[in-house]
Amino acid sequence: MIHCTQAAALARNPSGVLKRLPDGAPILIRPIRADDKRMLENGLRYLSAESVQRRFLTPKSSFSRAELRYLTEVDGRDHVALVVENPAEPARRLIAVARFVRLADDPDAAEVAIVVADDWQQRRVGTTLAELLAARARGLGIRRFTATMGADNEPAHKLMRKLTDHLERHHVGHGVDELVMDLAA
């Protein structure tokens, strides 16, 4: 479990924090920056069609300029995004992105989304990011995460269950679920 102090340290350190995954691989977790636009665009190109569908609920091959600006130019309070790089790789690339956006009509809640590169899935990258993001959200007064995902996206459902003791799942139709989870203190 990630503690608030680790999330706060990450928020204060724009260069990020190094962590080791259970398999020993090092990862660098840091806040997203405006200059990550190119790496974010490249990361989308390297996701499998299934991973893109799971993240965006539709096929997507590129981002518009406005989307890239929205996704990378965040305020760190109402819109927080973390990225992961592998410092052992010779070429820089984003291997995961996690974010939350506070809901305007419910400031105690935020929509959460996480995507992990196919070759890094099942290595606890998503879990590590989810825990850090939840700790950061709690530190900013957010008490609940919401997430919209495919009803058949079992890895994401499982990840969200790890974050909470109380998870509500609502089928909204067309194979889509809306999840609401309390962020335990």
N, C-alpha and C positions, 0 to 999 in steps of 0.2 A: 504494500500500500504506500502511496506517495503522500507525504505530509505537506501541509500548507507552506512550511518553511522552504521546501524544495521548489514549490511552485513560485513562491515569492522571489527566491534567489534567481530563478529563470527569468522572471519578469524584469528584474533589475539588471540582468546581464545579457545585453543584446547579442553577445558572441555565443551564448548558449552554454550548455552543460554536457559533459561527456558521461555516458552511461555504458554499461556492459549488459548485453542481453544474456539470458540463461545459457545460450550456446557459446558465449565468450566473445561474440562480435561486438566491436565498439560502435556506438552511434553518437552523433552530435545532435542534440535537440536545442532548437533556438526559435525565437520569435521570427515570424515571416517578415521580410523587408520588401520595400518597393522595388529593389533591384533583383528580386527573385522572379520577375515576370517570365523571363526566357526559360529558366529552369522549370517553372510551373507548366509552361506550354509544352516543353519537351517531355515532362513527366506524363502528361496526358497522352502523348503519342505512343508511349511505351506501355501503357496499361492495356490489358486484354479487353476485348469487347465485353466480357462478363464483368470485369471490375468497373469499367465505365458505366455499364448499365446499373450495377449495384450502387454506385455513388450518385449518379445523376438521374436515374430512373428512365433514361432515354439514351440512345446513341449520341455521342458527342465527339467530334474529331478535332475541334479547336475552340479557343476562347476568343471572344471579341475584345477589343481594346478596353471597353468599359468593364467587361467581366474581369479582365486581368487587373485593372485598377482597383475594382471592388475587392478582389481576392487577396491583393498584396498590400494595399494601402489601408491598413486597419488602425483603429484608435487605441487598441490595447486595453480598453475598458468595456465597451459595449460590443465590440467585435475583436475577438482575440484569435490569433492563428499561430500555431506552432508547426515547424517543419523539422524533418529528420534528414540528415546526411550521413553517409558512411565515411568517416575520416580516413579509412584505410584504402578507399578506392582512389585510383590515380586521377580520374576525372570527376569533378563535382556534379552531383545530381541529387534531386529530392527523391527520397525513397518513401516518404510519407508526409501527409499534411492532415492536421486536425484543427478544427475551429469551432467556435461557438459565436452566435450572434444573439444578443439580448433581444427579447421580444418587446416591441414598442408598446403594445397594449397590456403587457404583463412583465414588468421589470424584474420580477423574482424568477423568471424563466428565460431560457435561451435555447435556440435551435442548435444542435450539435451535428457535426459531420466529420467523418474520418475516412481517409483513403490511404491504402498501403500498396506499394508496388508489388506486383505479382511475385517476384522473386524474393520478397521479404515477408510475405504473408506466413502465418503460422509460426512466427518466431517471437511473439509477444511485443512487437513494435506497436501495434494498435492498442494493446492493453496498457503499455507504458504511457503512451500519449493520452489515452482516455483518462487515466488516473491523474496525470499532471493537469490536464484541462479541467477536470472536475475540481481539483484542489484550487486552481486559479479562479474558477467560477465562484466557489464558496467564499474565497477571499474578497470577491467583488460583490457579495450579497446575493448571488444567484442561488436559488434553492432547488430548482428543477431543471432538468434537461428535457427537451423534446427532440424527437428524431422521426423523420419520414423515410421509410425504406420499403423495399420490396418485401412482401409477405414471405417469400421464399429465401430471403437473405439471412440464412441461419447464422453465419459467422458474425454478422452485425448484431443480430438479436442476442446471441450469446455474450458478446462484448458488452452490450448495454446491461444485461443481467448482472455482470460482474461489478457494475458501478453502484448498485443499489440493493436494498432489501425490499423495496416497493417499486414494482414496475407495472404500469398499466399498458395494455396493448389493445388498440382499437383498429379494427379492419375498416378502412375508409373506401374500399372498393377498388376494382380493376387491379387486384393483386398488390395493393399498397397498404401498409400498416403505419399507424401513427403511434409512437411510443412516448410515454411520459414517465420519467423516473425521478424520484426524490434523490437529492444529493446528500447522503448521510454526512453528518459532521465529523 
